[in-house]
């Protein structure tokens, strides 16, 4: 199989088999013949060649902005010393490497659906700018390196990384087809980044803080689903959602956005640690108001059909979102001065 296109058809056939039933790999002698049974060959790129830009884009570096959540515990409950920031940054780099490996795995299993999506069809794997065997090899190398180094640094950190990997794979292979359950798992993956930061820095996290984080990310997970439905011409390919679910997704997501803002207020009023950590309540309330405006703006853009990417990534690229999220963090810091 010296022909790159034949090799890619072979590997995509293997992936296709694993998606349907992994046991078939041990029951068939002709992987291409049985694996390509549900493979639309007309959608395959004309030529497949790994380019440097394609490989870099395949890592989804723009998604690394989500891993800034590892620093969240420093903003809420810690002191941003040089040592703490250095540790958090090291974990950020290591976690981003593992996350990129899972993005590649997700793209490998979404190839057929991505090629039919108006936005995802330009992803390197779907477009043929990142060859399948190279993607498989790179993802395995990054997983081994990140998990190995996490084990060396702290066994508990390895457990945190391993949990994220298992949940992500469960999402990729099955859960993303289950409505509502998939959103809960997405929210867990967001929240888990915050928890990893707390574990790595050995900083306490109050129950009110965790409640706020969970509700916020549940709302943002619904943003992701609503945006996906808005972008699809017909049905949301590869997911359990259909156009008829759009009103439900928006209603639940907007409701959770309101609840998240209320929980922020309850955190200010009821969390016993607030009196010890914060000195200027006015700034803390201004932070809560800025947060409410930010998450409201995120939903407004989603309903308008302007949310074509992950909401956390959107927050780091949209100027108004940057101002509102920046004000939320700035007022929070000022309340501790």
Number of C-alpha atoms within 10 A of each C-alpha: 8 6 7 15 18 12 17 19 19 21 21 23 22 19 22 25 21 16 15 12 10 13 10 15 16 8 9 12 10 11 22 20 11 17 24 19 13 12 17 9 11 7 14 18 14 9 12 20 17 17 14 11 11 18 19 12 16 20 23 17 13 14 18 19 15 18 21 17 21 25 25 19 24 20 15 19 17 18 13 14 10 9 11 17 15 12 15 24 17 13 23 22 14 19 23 23 21 24 26 21 26 22 17 23 19 16 21 21 18 21 22 22 17 21 19 14 17 11 14 19 17 14 19 25 28 26 22 22 22 23 24 26 15 12 21 15 11 16 20 15 14 19 22 13 14 22 23 13 15 21 16 11 13 11 14 14 20 18 15 18 23 17 14 22 19 11 15 22 15 14 20 21 16 12 21 20 16 13 16 19 13 22 24 18 19 23 21 20 21 23 22 20 23 22 22 25 25 21 17 19 20 12 15 13 17 14 11 17 18 14 15 20 21 21 23 24 25 24 26 26 27 29 28 22 25 26 26 25 23 21 18 16 11 10 16 19 19 13 18 15 21 14 15 10 14 17 11 12 24 20 12 15 25 21 13 20 26 16 17 25 22 15 21 24 18 14 20 20 13 13 14 12 13 17 13 8 14 18 14 16 18 13 19 25 19 17 26 25 18 22 22 21 16 23 24 16 15 23 24 14 14 22 15 10 15 15 21 17 17 18 23 23 15 19 22 17 12 11 11 14 20 15 14 21 20 18 19 23 18 17 21 23 17 16 18 17 9
